[in-house]
Amino acid sequence: MEFLLLGLFLFIAIHLLPTMAGPRQQLIARLGRMPYLALFSIISVIALLLIFHGFALAPKDQLWAPLSFSRPLAHALMPVVFILLTAAYLDTHIRAKLKHPMLIAICLWAFVHLLANGDLASTLLFGGFFVYALIDIYRAKPRSSLVPRGKPKARFDVIAVVVGLILFGLVLRGHQTLFGVAVIG
């Protein structure tokens, strides 16, 4: 459980750093933009590896029985999650309207997985990501993004939908291999 908690702490801490414009800008000024991004990425990857390892080792003590509608709800909302994730990196109308499609996707992903699981490790994992995304959305201020933004184009919305659905299909198909839980028969 220690690896899972350490990984969550590191991941959430490094991802909340951009919500603090002063410290973030100081780091960029001190390190430079590319070294800052590299350090951010390295810490993120280490945190994710700790989360994956910690989750695999964590006991799956059941806290509650998953809700009966949770799996169908997850199947219905996860395509939207992947579309939002893709739209976050393109100049889409989706991103322009929602402002934070990545964080909304994380909220949806975490929420449906919280409902679909009832064990302690899943509650810590998905609850941690859900709380992180809510805090980040709340703290989001107009800040200069490191992701370039241009004028939204409908073709990028189409690309976001198509790529998002393809990614959803791949993850759905490989969920058992990737995460040890079969989603489809």
Buried (B, 14 or more C-beta within 10 A) or exposed (E): EEBBBBBBBBBBEBBEBBBBEEEBEEBBEEBEEEEBEEEBEEBBEBBEEBBBBBBEEBEEEEEEEBEEEBBEBBBEBBBBBBBBBBBBBBBBBBBBEBEBBBBBBBBBBBBBBBBBBBBBBBBBBBBBBBBBBBBBBEEEEEEEEEEEEEEBEEEBBEBBBEBBBEBBEEBBEEBEEEEEEEBEE
